[in-house]
Every structure is written in C-alpha cells, then in structure tokens.
C-alpha cells in the first residue's frame, strides 16, 4: 500500500509506465496487430484481459490484443487458439508485446528476434531481463517493490489513457486502484477482481472473454 501511495506521489516509474503505455497504444497500425505473448509456462491472461477492456472503453481498436499461446488446446475458442504460427507471420506495422515475470527462455528470445528482423515493433514488460530488453524497442521493468500484476494493470491503464479522451489520468486511475485495494470488499469494487496470472493451465480472469 505504501508503495502505491509513493507512486501516486510522484514516482519516475509511473511516468515511464505512461510512456510505455503510449507506445502500446500507438505502435500497432491496425486492429489485431497487437500480439501478446509470455513464456511457455506463463500465459499473460491478466494484461491481455485488461488491454481488451481498455480497447473497448477507449474506442481504440488497435489496442485490442491477440493472445499468442505456446500450446493452445484443440478445443479452445478461436480467439484463444492462436499459436506460435502467428508470431512467424508477424510483419512491419504489428507489435509484439512480451510479458515475462521471469527470465525469458531461449525459445522465446529466438522468436522475438525473428519478429524484430521482419520489422515488428517489440515491447517488453519484465522484471529487468537484459537479453529480452536488448531485443525490445521499448522495455519497462516492474520494480521489486511493486507486484507484477499491479504493474500490468497500470501499464494497461496507461495504454488506454489517450490524450484528448474524456478519461481519468493515470494518477487518478492509480488513486482509484488504491481505493479498490484498501476497500472492505475488493470484489464489490469491480477493480482488480481477477486472480493473478499463474503458471500455464491455472490462469483465470473473472467474466472476461480471455479466460482459458
């Protein structure tokens, strides 16, 4: 709680999150061009669901995410059945958003490098991964003092907070997040009601279309 209040008071990281969110918002040039991928054992349901919501609320179709999965089950819904072939088809004008709380494994780094070579924009949200950051056009590390889930929430909020839109600023969104966290019943607030991302096969988002 004290960490979030410090961010609200004027952390440089929050400004960096705003810049990163702007890159997420501006780099995809068409709807469906924002590809979100994690490590083989970690699927980023949390941030994908948030971006999907931000795209809808802000009216930015380019922000609607495409979740790329390492091993989608054969009976998955069409938007949850997108495999690694989508990364191989990445092209200039599309954005690959890599979300990795742990060190990115070599197979992920190789695919990120391939996407960069064909002209895709690479954005990375991690906890400071030098090899992944070196491949990214823009990288943001979530500090140890902030949970990775909270970092994903704030980046998603920044991505949907476009200039000129009649929306709350990121600092106001953070204040609202504080209220939700510190309230008597977090589920009743409707904010951060999703369970955290976990290892593959156990991720859940409550009521979102991005649920396994």
N, C-alpha and C positions, 0 to 999 in steps of 0.2 A: 504494500500500500504506500509506504513512504517513497519507494522508487517511482511509482506512477505520479505521485504528487511532485516529486523533483522534476520529472519530465515536463509536467504541466507548468512548472515554474520557469522553465527556460532551458531545457537541455539541448545541446547541439545535435544529439541523436535524433530528436524529434524533427529538427529541420532537415536532417539527412533523410529521414523517412519521407518527408514531404517531397523532396527532390526525387527520391526513388519512386514514389507513387506517381509522380508526374511522368516519369519515364515509362512506367507500366501503362499509363493512360494514353500516351502519345505514340509509342513506338509501333504498336500493331496498326497496319494500314487498312485492315478490313475485318469484318466480323468473322470469327473463327480463327483469327490469326494469332491469338494469344495461347500458346501451348504451355501447360503447367505440368512439370514432371518432378518426381522425387527420386530417391534411391530405390533399388529393388525391394528393400524391406520396409520402405516408408512411403506411403502414398499421401500426398498433401490434400486430404479432403477438407480440412479446416479452411485454408486460404482459398481453395477453389470455390467452396460454397459462399464465402464472403465476397469474392470477386463477382460471382454470378449475381448476388444480391445488389452489389454496388452498380453493376452494369444496368440492372433493371431500374433502380431508383434514380440513377443519374441520367438515364437515357443515352448511354454511351455503348452502342453495340460492339465496338471494337474491344471493349473491356471484358466481354463475355468469355470465360475461359474454356479451353478444350483440355480436359484432363487426359494425359497420356499415361497409360499403365504398362508395367513390365509384363504382367501375365493376367490379362483380363479373363474372367471366367467365360465359358462359351454361352452361358445363358444370361449374360449381363445385358442391360438395356443399351440401345445403340450409343447413347452419349457416354456410357460407362464401359464400352467395349473397344475403345480406341487404343491400339497397341503401338509398339515401337516403330512400326512402319510409317506412322505419321511423322515421327522425327526425321526419318530418312527422306520424307517428301517435303521437309521444311524448305522455305525459299526466302529470298530477299523480300522485305516488307512484312515478314512474320517475326514474332518474338517468342523465344524460348525462355520461360521463367522457371528457373531451377530452385527448388525449395529443399534444403538439406540441413537438418539439425546436426547430423554427424558428418564426419569427413566423407566427401564424395568418393565412391569407389571408382576404380579404373574404368569399368564398362560405362559408367555414366559420363566420366570425363571424356572418353573417346567419342561418345555420341554428341556431347556438347561441342566438342571441337569440330566434328563433321558438320554440324548445323551452322557453326560460325563460318566455316570455309565456303559454304554456299551462299552466305550473305545474310543469314538470320541474325537478328539482334539478340544478344544473350544478357539476361538479367539474373542475378543470383541473390537469394536470401539465405544466409547461413549463420554460423557462429564463429566466423573467421576461419576460412579454408583457403590457404594461399594458392593451391593449384586450381581450384574452381574459380577463385577471384581473378586469377591471371587470364582465364578464358573469357570472363564476362566483360561486357562493355560498361555495365553498371553493377556494382555489388554493394550489399548492405549487410553488415554483421549485427545480429541481435546481441546486445551486451549481456554478460553473465547475470547482471542484476535484474534483468527482465526475462520473464518466461518466453519461450519461443512461440507459444500460442498467442500471447499478448502482442508480441512483435508482428505476427502475421495479421492480427486484427487491425493494428494501427496502420500497417502498410496498405491493407485493403481499403481502409477508410481514406487514406491519403490519395489512393488511386481514383476513388470516386468523387473526390472533392475538387472538381474542376473550377477554374477561375470563371467568375461571372455567373455561376449557377447559384440558385437560391437554396444553398445548403449551409449547414454549420461548418465552421472552420475546423481544422484538425485538432486544435487545442480544445475547442468546445466539445468535439467528439470524445476526446480523452477525458474531459470532465464528466461527460455523461457515462463513459465507461467506468470511471471511479464510483459514480453513484450506483451503477448496476452491481459492481463488485462488493461494495460496502453495505448494500441494502439488506433488509431482513430476509428476502427470498429472491435469489438471483433469477430463478426460473420465471417468476412473475414479471420481471422487467422486460423480458424478451430479448435481452442482450447477453451475449456470450453463453447462450443456452446450449451450445454444442459441446460434446465431450471432446477432450483434446485428441489430436492426432496420435495414433499409437502405431505399433508395428503392423505390417500388412495383414489384412484379414480381420482386424478388430476395430477399424475406424468407423465412426458413426457421426452423422450430422442429423439433428432432430428436425424432421419435416422438410428437408431440402431435397431438390432433385439430385444433388450429388451425395447420395447415400448408397453404399455398396449393397 
